[in-house]
Amino acid sequence: MSTSEKVYKLLDDKRGEYVSGNEIAKALDISRNAVWKAVNRLTEQGFMISARQNAGYSLSRLDDGLSAEFIKNSLDGDIGIYLLKETESTNEFAKDTARKYPGQKAVIIAEKQTAGKGRRGRSFYSPAGKGLYISFLLWPALSADKSLIITSAAAVAAARAIDSFVDAGEKVLIKWVNDLYLNSRKIGGILTEASVNCEDGQTEYIVIGIGINVYKDIPPREISEVYGAVFGETAGGLRNRLACKLISNVLEITDGLEKEYDLTRRRVINECRARSCVLGKEVNVYGFDGLTRGRAVDIDENGVLTVEDKSGRRFALLSGEVSVRP
C-alpha cells in the first residue's frame, strides 16, 4: 500500500473530522513532509480533502472518488487495475488491452464514459461521479458454448453486490438477460463480448462490461421513464466499497465456472429464476426476426429464456430483448 493510500484510508476512517498532520505522521510512521505530499497527490487525483491551519486535514463526507489502490488492495490474486478519468468505452479499452497484453487479466474502471456501450448498438449513459462503469478482461478456460452463461453469472454477481448496500427489504431483480432493476427502475446493465478461436471453439478472452447507476442524475429523455439509481444522494466511500464487492463477486463466480462449472451454473440459474422480473409475465420479445408476443415461462439450465406464444408453442430465446407488457 502506497503512502497516499495509507493517508487516504486513515482520513476515510475519520471522514468529516480533521486529523492533524502530526497525528497522521505518527500513525503511519512517516514524516510531516511525506503527509503533505500524499495529501497533494490525493487532491490532484480529485479527492475532496480540505486543509485547515492548526486542525489538519479532512476528507469530505460527500467525497466519493474512486481509488485504484484502495480497490486493488481489497482483492486477492494478480489482476491489473486501470482507473481512467474518462474513456469512450471501458469494453473497448479492455479489448485493446487484450490485443496488447495477451493473457493479462484486468479490471478497467472509468469515472466517465463518452460512448458507453449497451446492447443492440445502444449507448449506456455514463456521467462522471454518478456511477460505476467497469469492464473485466478475463481469459477463462471455457468452450464457447459454456461461456454463454457468463452474462447471467455477471448479473447475479452484480445483484448480490448491490443487495449488500441497500435496505434489507429491497432486492435487485434481473430482467433477462442483462438488465438490473431496483424498485421497478433500471439501475444497471451488462454487456458481454468475447473472442473465440474458430478452430477449436475455445474462448480466447471475455470482456464483461457492467454499468451501475449509483447516484441519481437527470438522464436523457429517451431513458427517463425507466432510469433509476441505487442511492438518491452522494455518500462518501460508497462507490469504492461497491466496486470492491462487485469485482470480488464477479471474479469469484467466473472462477467457479472454470473450476466447478456444473455446480456454479446450477446456482446461477436458480438465482436468475428467483430474481427474474419477467417469468410468469406477458412479454414482448424483440429478436432478429421482429416482434413476438408471449409469456415468459422458464429460464433453462443454460440461461436460455423459454417463451410461450398465444398458440401454446414454446420457443427458446438465445438472444434478443424482452420487455414486460402492461
N, C-alpha and C positions, 0 to 999 in steps of 0.2 A: 504494500500500500504506500503510495507516494505521500510526501508531506502535505500537499494540497488536499488529498483525500482524507488524511487524518484530521486536518483542521476542519474540513467540511463536516466530517462525522461528529466531531466534538461540538461544533456550532449547531448541527442538526439536533443533537441530543438536548440542547438547551435553546431550541428555536424560540425566537422572540425575546430572549434575555441577552443582556450584554455580558460578555466574558472578556476580561482584561487580557492584553497581550502577554503579560507576565504569567497569568494563570494558565494560558494555553501553552506557553513555552515550557513551564514546569511539568504540566501534564504529559506533554509529548517528548520531553527531554530534548528540546531544540532551542535555538537562540531566538531572541525577540525579532532579530532581522529576518530569520527564516519564516517566522509567523507573518510578518509584514509582506514578504514576497509571496507566500502562499495565498494570503487574502487577495493580493493584487491579481494573481493568476486566476483565482476563482471569480473575481468580479469581471475580469476580461472574458471569461467563459460565459458570462451572463447571469451569474448568481447574484441575488439581491442581498448584499451584505453592507450594512451601514457601520460607520466608524464614528465613535464619539469620544472626545477628549476626556481622560480620567475615568472612562467607563469601559472602553474596549470595542469589541466587535459583536454584531448581532445579525443573525440570519433571519430575514423577514418571515413571518408566519405565512405570508402569501407566496413566497418563493417556491416554485415547483420546477426548477431547472433540472434537466437530465444530466447525470454524471456517468460517463463510461466506466470510470474506475470503481465507482460505487456498485454498479451493476456487475462488472467483471469480478469483483471480489466476493460477490454473493454466489457465484457459480462454481461448480466443480468441473474439472477437466480442462482440456486445452481447446479453446474456441476463441476466434478473433472477434472483437467488438469494435464496430465502426459507428461513431456517433457524428452525424452530419447536421450542421445548422440548417442546410437546405439542399434538396436534391430534386430532380424531376420525379424519380420513382425509386423507392428502395428495392423493388423487384429487379429493375433494370440494372441498378448498381450491383446487386447480388449476382446477376448473370455475367456482368462484366468481370466481377471478381472470380467467378468460376473459370472463365476463359484465361485470365491472367495467372491464377494460382490454383491449378487443378488439385483436387483433394483437400483443399483448405475449408474446414467448417467455419462459418462466420455468422454473426448476427449484425444486421445493419439497421440502425435506428436513425430516424430523421426528426428534427424539430418541426420541419415543414416540407411538404411535397408540392411541387408546382404542377406536376402531371401524374398524380397518384392514379394507379390502375385499379379498375374494378372489373367485374365480369362482363363479357359480351361487348367489350370495347368501351365501356363506360369509364368515367373518371371517378376517383374517390376524393371527396372533399377533405383537405388536409391542412387546416390553418395552423399557424405557429402557436405553440404553447397550449393548445387545446386538446391534443390527443396523443396517442401512441401510434406511430407508423413504423412497423418493424417487419423486416424480412429475414428469414432463416435460409442460409445456404447449407444444405446437408447432402451427404454422399451415402445414402443408405444402401445396404446390400439387399435390395428388393427387386423382384421382377416387375415389369411394367404393370401386369395385372394386379399384383399385390399392392403396388403403390397407389392404386385408385382410392384406397381407404384413407390416405393421408389428409385430405381436406376435412373429412368427418372427424378424424383424430385431432386435428388442429382446432376445430370448432369446439370440441369437448374440452380440450386443454384451456382454451381461452375462456369458456364459460365457467370452468372451475376457478380460474384465477380471479375473474370479476366477482363471482359469488362470495369470495373471501373478504371483499371490501364493502359489500352492500348490506343493508339491513337483513336480519335473519328471515323475515317473511318474504323477501324478494328472491327471484331466481331467474337466471338468464336462460332464455329459450333459444332454440335453433330453428330457423326457417330453412328447410332443406335447400341447398346443401351447405351454404356458406355464410348465411346472414345471422347475426346475433341480435336478439331482441330483449329489451327490458321494459316492463310496464307498457307493452304494446308499441314500443318505439324501437326503431333500428338504431343500435348503438355501435355496430361494427360489422366488418365483413372480412372474408378470407379469399385470397386468390392464389391458387397453387399452379406452378408451372414446372415442367420437367424436361430434361434432355434424356432421350432413350437411345441406346445402341440398337440399331436396326438388325444387326447380325445375330445377337444373342438374346434380344428382348430384355436386357437388364437396364435398369435405371442408372444413368451416369450421375446425375445430380438432381436434386429437387429444390425449388425455391418456394417457400411458404410465406406469402405476404399477409400480414394481419394489421388491420386498421381499427382502432377503437376510439370512439368519441368520448374522451374522459370528462371534459367540461363543456357546458352548454355554450353555443355560439349562435350567431344568426346565419343560417345556411342559405345557399342559393334557393330560389323559389321552387325549382323543379324537384327538390327533395324535402322541402319544408314539411310536407304532410306526414312523412314517416320518420324524419330525423329526430333522434334522441341522444342523450348523453348519460353516462354513468352517474355523474355528480352535477349539481347545479352551480356551485361556486368553487373557485380555486382554493385548494387547501395544500399547504406546504408538504412536500415529500411524497405525495400520493403517486405521482407518475413514476418516480424511481422505484417505489416498492411494488407497484403494479407491474412494471416492466420486469423486475426480478422474478416475480411469481409467474408471470406469463412465460418468460423464457425457460425457467426451470420446468414448468409443466409440459411445454412443447418438446423439450429435449428428452424428458422422461418418457413421454408417451411414444415418441418416434423411436427411441432406443428400445422400448418394449416391443414394438412391431418387428424390429430386427431380431431380438433375442427370443421372444415368445409370441410369434405372430398370431396364432390361432386364439390364444388366451386374450391377448390385448385387443384383437379385432372384436371378439365377442363382447368384451367390456365396453368398447367404444360404441358398438351398435346398440347395445342395451341402453346406454346413456343417451344416445341420439334419439332413440324412441321415447325415452322418458322426458326428454327436454323438447321434443318436437312441438311446434305450434301449428303444424299442418295436418298431422294424422287425424283421420276421422272427419275432416272438413272438406267442403266443396272447394275445388281449386281450379284456377286457370293455369294451364301448362303451356309455356312458350318455348317451342323447340325449333329445330331446323325446318320442320315441315309445317310450321304455322301454329295456330292456337288450338288447343284441345281442352275441353271441359270435363271434369270428372271429380271423383272423391279419392283423396289420398288414404290408402288402406294399410300400407306397411312399408317399412324400411328393411330390406333383406340383409342377409349376413355379409354382403359385400358393400353395403351402404347405398344400394340402388332403391329408388322410390317406386313403389307399385301404386298405380292409379287405376281406378275402375271407372269406365265411362258410362253413359246412360244406358247402353245396351247390355251392361254387365260384363263387357270384355275388359280384361285386365292387361295392362302393358307395363313393362319395366322402363323406367326413365333413367338412362345412364347420364344424361346431361340435359341442360336446358334451364329454365327458370320457372318457379312456381309462385303464384300469389293466391292468397286466400280470398274467396269470393264473399261479398257481403251477404 
